Amino acid sequence: MNATNDIVQKLWSLCHVLRDDGITYLQYVTELTYLLFLKMAQETETESQFPAMYRWGDLVAKDGIEQLTFYRAVLLELGSNTSSERVQVIFANAQTALKQPRILKKLVQSIDELDWYSAKQEGLGDLYEGLLEKNASEKKSGAGQYFTPRPLIDCMVELIRPQPGELVQDPAAGTGGFLIASARYIKRHTDDLFDLTEAEQSFQRHQAFYGIELVQDAHRLLLMNMLLHGIEGAVSLGDTLSSDGQQLPKANVILTNPPFGTKKGGGLPTRDDFTFSTSNKQLAFLQHIYRSLLPEGRAAVVLPDNVLFEDGQGRSIRADLMDKSNLHTILRLPTGIFYAQGVKTNVLFFQRGKTDKGNTRQVWIYDMRTNMPSFGKRIPLMRSHFQEFELAYGDDPNGNSQRVDQGELGRWRCFTREAIAKRGENLDISWLRDESLHSGDSLLEPEEIAALIMTKLQTAMEEMEALTALLEGEEVAESAALLE
């Protein structure tokens, strides 16, 4: 992986050049995606998917304003029907943010001079993922919302254990981390798919992995990422909280990290199949997830704390989840691992029942947050940090391994369904003494305190928006009645 890391560093250093042209980090990665795709097609001898005269060699041969003008024409052409279907989707509505010919020339030359032989040996997919990870770790890029830390993804996939022949869905696909990690897990356990029949291999490449992404630039990166990892599943551009989500096939496995906040533009999801109306994105996504699992299908989903304690519809949705599914495990994650500093999150692990009633009898909670460091650039989150939790979780993906409650001084505890009901279906349970609160040395940074305040304000705004939508609906109904 040394060559890959070296190339990622070289590519990322070019973003400093682009600042002179007013390019943001996300624009930079998108711009790199266009150029890298052209170059990688040349390196992998797959340029036949591009129309003739619009390929990497044609771009390199030009100079100055002619090169920039030609590059704009290339983006337009590759998004048209003269390209293959996958290329059209990647370049749909593609536009360059570059304004200075010298900047484009610098990018093209630098990409052309990279050690492509070593990159191909180590895997072009790994190179691209390294670039996405670098972008997500840069706070100013704002791209962390599309990128779940890889150590967390790998932990979730390892415990859920996707199998060959299973349908794996991510309804908030981002740049494809969960889908790609699931594909990698299956390849690792099937000798790179060679243990499977030809038909089974085809299923893994073309049908097993699918999902939806709302933001077009993120969707572009997602398609590129999947393509470089040899996955051609149906990952569409759309809104899971609209009718797009209703059309997704049911899954054996769902792994996802839904976006934080309220539904875009406020208001309620536009789906008509949800039992409980809410403007809270995470609660709406949670409904989608447990309703989209096939009987005995399993899920692991990252959700913020407010999903565990929010009253009203939140309480009803949690009760419905525990009725329809066996919510067997909750992992309380440490702070600092996502782009929004101070946001407190959890992973919910559950299995859809064969029936719709009484599936959860007990919930095991692992506290990986209390008296843990706040992760970030100073203390990076590593795969090893999840080792104790994975041991406690056990080998069974559905939480049926032998488990031992560690008591009030341990991080691993069991709570009965009856005890949770007495708490008003509140799953935000903690029991460990927080030493930072008693030492006089609070671990909370100012930005974390600000994030906590924002979370409370956001919850209040969501409730107000939902109430407003409800009242407006009642007014419309009254007006209609009067007209009759």
C-alpha positions as CSV (number, residue, x, y, z in Angstrom):
1,M,0.0,0.0,0.0
2,N,3.0,2.3,0.1
3,A,2.7,3.3,-3.6
4,T,-1.0,4.0,-3.1
5,N,-0.4,6.2,0.0
6,D,2.3,8.0,-1.9
7,I,0.0,8.7,-4.9
8,V,-2.8,9.9,-2.6
9,Q,-0.4,12.3,-0.9
10,K,0.7,13.7,-4.3
11,L,-2.8,14.1,-5.6
12,W,-4.0,15.7,-2.4
13,S,-1.1,18.2,-2.5
14,L,-2.4,19.5,-5.8
15,C,-5.5,20.9,-4.1
16,H,-3.2,23.7,-2.8
17,V,-2.6,24.7,-6.4
18,L,-6.4,24.7,-7.1
19,R,-7.1,27.1,-4.2
20,D,-5.6,29.8,-6.5
21,D,-8.5,29.1,-8.9
22,G,-11.2,29.3,-6.1
23,I,-11.8,25.5,-6.0
24,T,-13.3,24.0,-2.9
25,Y,-12.2,20.6,-1.6
26,L,-15.3,18.7,-2.8
27,Q,-15.0,20.4,-6.2
28,Y,-11.4,19.3,-6.3
29,V,-12.2,15.7,-5.6
30,T,-15.0,15.8,-8.2
31,E,-12.6,17.4,-10.7
32,L,-10.0,14.7,-9.9
33,T,-12.7,12.0,-10.5
34,Y,-13.2,13.2,-14.0
35,L,-9.5,13.3,-14.8
36,L,-8.7,10.1,-13.0
37,F,-11.5,8.2,-14.8
38,L,-10.1,9.3,-18.2
39,K,-6.5,8.3,-17.1
40,M,-7.5,5.0,-15.4
41,A,-9.5,4.0,-18.5
42,Q,-6.3,4.4,-20.5
43,E,-4.3,2.4,-18.0
44,T,-6.8,-0.4,-17.8
45,E,-7.4,-0.5,-21.6
46,T,-11.2,0.2,-21.3
47,E,-11.3,3.4,-23.3
48,S,-13.8,1.8,-25.7
49,Q,-16.5,3.0,-23.3
50,F,-15.6,6.6,-24.3
51,P,-16.4,8.1,-27.8
52,A,-13.3,8.3,-30.0
53,M,-11.4,11.6,-29.9
54,Y,-12.6,12.3,-26.3
55,R,-10.0,10.3,-24.4
56,W,-7.0,10.9,-22.1
57,G,-4.4,11.0,-24.9
58,D,-6.5,13.6,-26.7
59,L,-6.6,15.8,-23.6
60,V,-2.8,15.5,-23.0
61,A,-2.0,16.5,-26.6
62,K,-3.6,19.9,-26.2
63,D,-2.3,23.0,-24.4
64,G,-3.3,26.4,-23.0
65,I,-6.8,27.7,-23.6
66,E,-7.4,25.0,-26.3
67,Q,-6.9,22.3,-23.6
68,L,-9.4,23.9,-21.2
69,T,-12.0,24.4,-24.0
70,F,-11.5,20.8,-25.1
71,Y,-11.8,19.6,-21.5
72,R,-15.2,21.3,-21.2
73,A,-16.3,19.6,-24.4
74,V,-15.1,16.2,-23.2
75,L,-17.2,16.5,-20.0
76,L,-20.3,17.5,-22.1
77,E,-19.7,14.6,-24.6
78,L,-19.1,11.9,-21.9
79,G,-22.4,12.9,-20.3
80,S,-24.2,12.4,-23.6
81,N,-25.6,9.2,-25.2
82,T,-22.4,8.6,-27.2
83,S,-20.8,7.0,-24.1
84,S,-21.6,3.8,-22.2
85,E,-24.5,4.0,-19.8
86,R,-22.2,3.9,-16.7
87,V,-20.0,6.7,-18.1
88,Q,-23.1,8.8,-18.9
89,V,-24.3,8.6,-15.3
90,I,-20.8,9.5,-13.8
91,F,-20.6,12.5,-16.1
92,A,-24.2,13.6,-15.9
93,N,-24.4,17.4,-15.7
94,A,-20.6,17.4,-15.3
95,Q,-19.0,20.9,-15.4
96,T,-15.5,22.0,-14.6
97,A,-14.9,24.6,-12.0
98,L,-11.4,25.3,-13.5
99,K,-11.0,28.8,-15.0
100,Q,-7.2,29.0,-15.6
101,P,-5.6,26.8,-18.3
102,R,-2.3,26.6,-16.3
103,I,-4.2,24.9,-13.4
104,L,-5.7,22.2,-15.7
105,K,-2.2,21.7,-17.3
106,K,-0.6,21.2,-13.9
107,L,-3.3,18.6,-13.0
108,V,-3.1,16.7,-16.2
109,Q,0.7,16.6,-16.1
110,S,0.8,15.5,-12.5
111,I,-1.7,12.7,-13.0
112,D,0.1,11.5,-16.1
113,E,3.4,11.3,-14.2
114,L,2.2,9.2,-11.3
115,D,3.4,5.6,-10.8
116,W,0.5,3.9,-12.4
117,Y,2.2,0.5,-12.6
118,S,2.4,0.3,-8.8
119,A,-1.1,1.8,-8.4
120,K,-2.6,-1.0,-10.6
121,Q,-0.6,-3.6,-8.7
122,E,-2.1,-2.4,-5.4
123,G,-5.6,-1.7,-6.7
124,L,-7.0,1.4,-8.3
125,G,-10.0,1.1,-6.0
126,D,-7.8,1.4,-2.9
127,L,-6.2,4.5,-4.4
128,Y,-9.6,6.2,-5.0
129,E,-10.8,5.3,-1.5
130,G,-7.7,6.7,0.0
131,L,-8.4,10.0,-1.8
132,L,-12.0,10.0,-0.5
133,E,-10.8,9.3,3.0
134,K,-8.3,12.2,2.8
135,N,-11.1,14.5,1.6
136,A,-13.4,13.4,4.5
137,S,-10.7,14.0,7.1
138,E,-10.2,17.6,6.0
139,K,-12.7,19.5,8.1
140,K,-12.9,22.4,5.6
141,S,-14.1,20.1,2.9
142,G,-17.4,19.3,4.6
143,A,-17.3,15.9,3.0
144,G,-17.3,13.9,6.2
145,Q,-21.1,13.7,5.9
146,Y,-20.6,11.3,2.9
147,F,-17.9,9.3,4.5
148,T,-18.2,6.9,7.5
149,P,-14.8,6.1,9.2
150,R,-13.5,2.9,7.6
151,P,-12.6,1.2,11.0
152,L,-16.3,1.6,12.0
153,I,-17.6,0.3,8.7
154,D,-15.2,-2.7,8.9
155,C,-16.4,-3.5,12.5
156,M,-20.1,-3.4,11.4
157,V,-19.6,-5.5,8.3
158,E,-17.5,-8.1,10.3
159,L,-20.3,-8.5,12.9
160,I,-23.2,-8.6,10.4
161,R,-21.4,-11.0,8.1
162,P,-22.9,-10.5,4.6
163,Q,-23.0,-13.8,2.7
164,P,-22.8,-14.7,-1.0
165,G,-26.3,-14.7,-2.6
166,E,-27.7,-12.1,-0.1
167,L,-29.1,-8.7,-1.2
168,V,-27.1,-5.9,0.6
169,Q,-28.7,-2.4,0.6
170,D,-27.5,1.1,1.7
171,P,-30.3,3.6,1.5
172,A,-28.0,6.5,2.2
173,A,-25.0,5.3,0.2
174,G,-22.7,8.3,0.3
175,T,-19.5,7.3,-1.5
176,G,-20.2,3.6,-1.1
177,G,-18.2,2.6,1.9
178,F,-20.6,0.0,3.3
179,L,-21.3,-1.6,-0.1
180,I,-17.6,-1.9,-1.0
181,A,-16.6,-3.2,2.5
182,S,-19.4,-5.9,2.2
183,A,-18.2,-6.9,-1.2
184,R,-14.6,-7.1,0.1
185,Y,-15.8,-9.2,3.1
186,I,-17.5,-11.7,0.8
187,K,-14.5,-11.9,-1.6
188,R,-12.2,-12.5,1.4
189,H,-14.3,-15.5,2.4
190,T,-14.8,-17.0,-1.1
191,D,-11.2,-16.9,-2.5
192,D,-12.0,-13.7,-4.4
193,L,-15.3,-15.2,-5.6
194,F,-13.5,-18.3,-7.1
195,D,-15.3,-20.6,-4.7
196,L,-18.7,-19.6,-6.3
197,T,-20.3,-20.7,-9.5
198,E,-20.3,-18.5,-12.6
199,A,-23.9,-17.5,-12.0
200,E,-23.2,-16.7,-8.3
201,Q,-20.2,-14.6,-9.3
202,S,-22.4,-12.7,-11.8
203,F,-24.9,-12.1,-9.0
204,Q,-22.3,-10.7,-6.7
205,R,-21.0,-8.3,-9.3
206,H,-24.3,-7.1,-10.8
207,Q,-27.1,-7.6,-8.3
208,A,-26.0,-8.1,-4.7
209,F,-25.2,-4.5,-3.8
210,Y,-27.6,-1.6,-4.3
211,G,-28.9,1.6,-2.8
212,I,-29.7,5.3,-3.2
213,E,-27.7,8.6,-2.8
214,L,-29.4,12.0,-2.7
215,V,-26.5,14.3,-3.6
216,Q,-25.4,14.2,-7.3
217,D,-21.7,15.0,-6.6
218,A,-21.6,12.2,-3.9
219,H,-23.4,9.9,-6.3
220,R,-20.8,10.5,-8.9
221,L,-18.0,9.6,-6.5
222,L,-20.0,6.5,-5.4
223,L,-20.3,5.2,-9.0
224,M,-16.6,5.8,-9.6
225,N,-15.7,4.0,-6.4
226,M,-17.9,1.0,-7.1
227,L,-16.7,0.7,-10.7
228,L,-13.1,0.6,-9.5
229,H,-14.0,-2.2,-7.1
230,G,-15.7,-4.3,-9.8
231,I,-19.2,-3.7,-8.5
232,E,-22.0,-2.8,-10.9
233,G,-25.1,-2.8,-8.7
234,A,-28.0,-0.4,-9.0
235,V,-27.1,2.7,-7.0
236,S,-29.5,5.3,-8.1
237,L,-29.6,9.1,-7.6
238,G,-32.8,9.9,-5.6
239,D,-34.4,10.4,-2.2
240,T,-35.0,7.4,0.0
241,L,-37.6,9.4,2.0
242,S,-39.7,9.8,-1.2
243,S,-41.3,7.2,-3.5
244,D,-37.7,6.4,-4.7
245,G,-37.2,4.6,-1.4
246,Q,-40.5,2.6,-1.7
247,Q,-39.2,1.1,-5.0
248,L,-36.0,-0.3,-3.5
249,P,-36.1,-4.2,-3.3
250,K,-36.2,-5.6,0.2
251,A,-32.9,-6.8,1.5
252,N,-31.2,-9.6,3.5
253,V,-28.7,-7.0,4.9
254,I,-28.9,-3.3,5.4
255,L,-25.8,-1.3,6.5
256,T,-26.0,2.4,6.5
257,N,-25.2,5.8,8.1
258,P,-28.2,8.1,7.3
259,P,-27.6,11.9,7.1
260,F,-28.0,14.0,10.2
261,G,-30.7,16.7,10.5
262,T,-34.2,17.3,9.2
263,K,-35.5,16.5,5.8
264,K,-34.2,18.8,3.1
265,G,-36.3,22.0,3.1
266,G,-38.1,20.9,6.2
267,G,-41.5,19.1,6.2
268,L,-42.3,15.4,6.2
269,P,-41.1,12.6,4.0
270,T,-43.2,12.3,0.9
271,R,-43.7,8.5,1.2
272,D,-47.1,7.1,1.8
273,D,-46.0,3.8,3.3
274,F,-44.7,5.0,6.7
275,T,-46.8,4.4,9.7
276,F,-45.4,7.3,11.7
277,S,-44.9,10.8,10.2
278,T,-41.8,12.6,11.3
279,S,-39.5,15.3,9.9
280,N,-36.6,13.8,11.8
281,K,-34.5,12.2,9.0
282,Q,-33.0,9.5,11.2
283,L,-36.3,8.3,12.5
284,A,-37.7,8.3,9.0
285,F,-34.7,6.3,7.8
286,L,-35.0,3.9,10.7
287,Q,-38.6,3.2,9.6
288,H,-37.4,2.6,6.1
289,I,-34.7,0.2,7.3
290,Y,-36.7,-2.2,9.5
291,R,-39.6,-2.2,7.0
292,S,-37.2,-3.0,4.1
293,L,-35.6,-6.1,5.7
294,L,-36.8,-9.5,4.5
295,P,-37.9,-11.8,7.3
296,E,-34.9,-12.7,9.4
297,G,-32.9,-10.0,7.5
298,R,-30.3,-8.1,9.6
299,A,-29.2,-4.5,9.9
300,A,-26.5,-2.3,11.5
301,V,-27.2,1.4,11.3
302,V,-25.5,4.5,12.7
303,L,-27.9,6.9,14.4
304,P,-27.5,9.9,16.7
305,D,-28.6,9.9,20.4
306,N,-31.9,11.8,19.8
307,V,-33.3,8.7,18.0
308,L,-32.9,6.8,21.3
309,F,-34.7,9.3,23.5
310,E,-36.9,11.6,21.3
311,D,-40.5,11.5,22.6
312,G,-43.7,11.5,20.5
313,Q,-43.3,9.7,17.2
314,G,-39.8,8.8,18.3
315,R,-41.2,6.7,21.1
316,S,-43.7,5.1,18.8
317,I,-41.1,4.2,16.2
318,R,-38.8,2.6,18.7
319,A,-41.6,0.5,20.1
320,D,-42.5,-0.5,16.5
321,L,-38.9,-1.4,15.8
322,M,-38.7,-3.6,18.9
323,D,-42.0,-5.3,18.0
324,K,-41.1,-6.0,14.4
325,S,-37.4,-6.7,15.0
326,N,-35.1,-8.1,17.6
327,L,-33.0,-5.1,18.6
328,H,-30.3,-7.1,20.3
329,T,-27.4,-4.7,20.5
330,I,-26.6,-1.0,20.8
331,L,-23.0,0.3,20.6
332,R,-22.6,3.8,22.1
333,L,-19.9,5.3,19.9
334,P,-17.3,7.8,21.2
335,T,-17.4,11.5,20.2
336,G,-15.2,13.0,17.5
337,I,-15.4,10.3,14.9
338,F,-17.7,12.2,12.5
339,Y,-17.4,15.6,10.7
340,A,-19.7,17.4,13.2
341,Q,-17.7,17.6,16.4
342,G,-19.5,16.6,19.5
343,V,-22.3,14.7,17.7
344,K,-23.1,11.6,19.8
345,T,-23.9,8.5,17.8
346,N,-24.7,4.8,18.2
347,V,-24.9,1.7,16.1
348,L,-28.1,-0.3,16.3
349,F,-27.9,-4.0,15.4
350,F,-31.2,-5.8,14.8
351,Q,-32.9,-8.7,13.0
352,R,-36.3,-8.5,11.4
353,G,-38.7,-11.1,12.9
354,K,-40.8,-13.7,11.1
355,T,-43.8,-12.0,12.8
356,D,-44.5,-8.3,13.6
357,K,-44.9,-8.7,17.4
358,G,-42.7,-9.1,20.5
359,N,-39.4,-9.8,18.7
360,T,-37.2,-7.9,21.2
361,R,-36.9,-9.5,24.6
362,Q,-33.7,-7.9,25.8
363,V,-31.2,-5.3,24.5
364,W,-27.5,-5.5,25.1
365,I,-25.6,-2.1,25.3
366,Y,-21.9,-1.6,25.0
367,D,-20.7,1.8,26.2
368,M,-17.6,2.8,24.1
369,R,-18.1,6.5,25.0
370,T,-17.8,7.1,28.7
371,N,-14.2,7.7,29.8
372,M,-13.0,7.3,26.3
373,P,-10.9,9.9,24.4
374,S,-12.5,12.2,21.8
375,F,-11.2,10.8,18.6
376,G,-10.0,13.0,15.7
377,K,-6.7,14.0,14.1
378,R,-4.9,14.0,17.5
379,I,-6.2,10.5,18.3
380,P,-7.3,8.7,15.1
381,L,-10.0,6.0,15.4
382,M,-8.4,2.5,14.7
383,R,-9.8,-0.9,14.1
384,S,-8.2,-2.1,17.3
385,H,-10.5,0.3,19.3
386,F,-13.5,-2.0,18.5
387,Q,-11.7,-5.2,19.6
388,E,-13.3,-5.5,23.1
389,F,-16.8,-4.8,21.7
390,E,-16.4,-7.4,19.0
391,L,-15.4,-10.0,21.6
392,A,-18.4,-9.2,23.7
393,Y,-20.8,-9.2,20.7
394,G,-19.7,-12.7,19.7
395,D,-19.7,-14.7,16.5
396,D,-23.4,-14.8,15.8
397,P,-24.5,-11.9,13.6
398,N,-27.9,-11.9,15.2
399,G,-26.7,-11.5,18.8
400,N,-27.3,-15.1,19.8
401,S,-23.8,-15.8,21.1
402,Q,-23.3,-16.5,24.8
403,R,-23.0,-13.1,26.5
404,V,-22.1,-12.1,30.0
405,D,-23.3,-8.9,31.7
406,Q,-20.3,-7.0,33.1
407,G,-22.4,-5.2,35.8
408,E,-22.4,-1.5,36.8
409,L,-18.6,-1.2,36.5
410,G,-18.3,-2.8,33.1
411,R,-19.1,-1.5,29.6
412,W,-21.4,-4.4,28.5
413,R,-24.8,-4.7,30.0
414,C,-28.2,-6.3,29.3
415,F,-31.6,-4.6,29.7
416,T,-34.9,-6.4,29.5
417,R,-37.7,-5.3,27.2
418,E,-39.9,-4.7,30.3
419,A,-37.2,-2.4,31.9
420,I,-37.0,-0.4,28.6
421,A,-40.8,-0.1,28.5
422,K,-40.8,1.3,32.0
423,R,-38.4,4.0,30.8
424,G,-40.9,5.2,28.2
425,E,-39.1,3.2,25.5
426,N,-36.0,5.4,26.1
427,L,-32.9,3.6,24.9
428,D,-30.4,6.3,25.8
429,I,-29.1,4.3,28.7
430,S,-25.8,5.0,30.5
431,W,-24.5,3.7,33.9
432,L,-20.8,4.3,34.1
433,R,-19.5,7.2,36.2
434,D,-18.0,9.8,33.9
435,E,-14.7,10.6,35.5
436,S,-14.2,13.8,33.5
437,L,-17.3,15.3,35.2
438,H,-15.9,14.6,38.7
439,S,-12.3,15.5,38.2
440,G,-13.0,19.2,37.4
441,D,-11.3,18.7,34.1
442,S,-14.1,18.5,31.5
443,L,-13.3,16.7,28.3
444,L,-15.7,18.8,26.3
445,E,-14.2,21.3,23.9
446,P,-16.0,24.6,23.1
447,E,-17.0,23.2,19.6
448,E,-18.4,20.1,21.3
449,I,-20.5,22.2,23.6
450,A,-21.7,24.2,20.6
451,A,-22.6,21.0,18.8
452,L,-24.7,19.8,21.8
453,I,-26.6,23.0,21.9
454,M,-27.2,22.8,18.1
455,T,-28.5,19.2,18.5
456,K,-31.0,20.4,21.1
457,L,-32.1,23.3,19.0
458,Q,-32.4,21.0,16.0
459,T,-34.7,18.6,17.8
460,A,-36.9,21.6,18.9
461,M,-37.0,22.8,15.3
462,E,-38.0,19.4,14.0
463,E,-40.8,19.2,16.5
464,M,-42.0,22.7,15.5
465,E,-41.8,21.9,11.8
466,A,-43.8,18.7,12.3
467,L,-46.4,20.6,14.3
468,T,-46.7,23.3,11.7
469,A,-47.1,20.7,8.9
470,L,-49.8,19.0,11.0
471,L,-51.7,22.3,11.6
472,E,-51.4,23.3,7.9
473,G,-52.8,19.9,7.0
474,E,-55.8,20.5,9.4
475,E,-56.4,24.0,7.9
476,V,-56.5,22.6,4.3
477,A,-58.9,19.9,5.4
478,E,-61.1,22.5,7.1
479,S,-61.1,24.7,4.0
480,A,-62.0,21.8,1.8
481,A,-64.9,20.9,4.2
482,L,-66.2,24.5,4.0
483,L,-66.1,24.5,0.2
484,E,-68.2,21.4,0.1
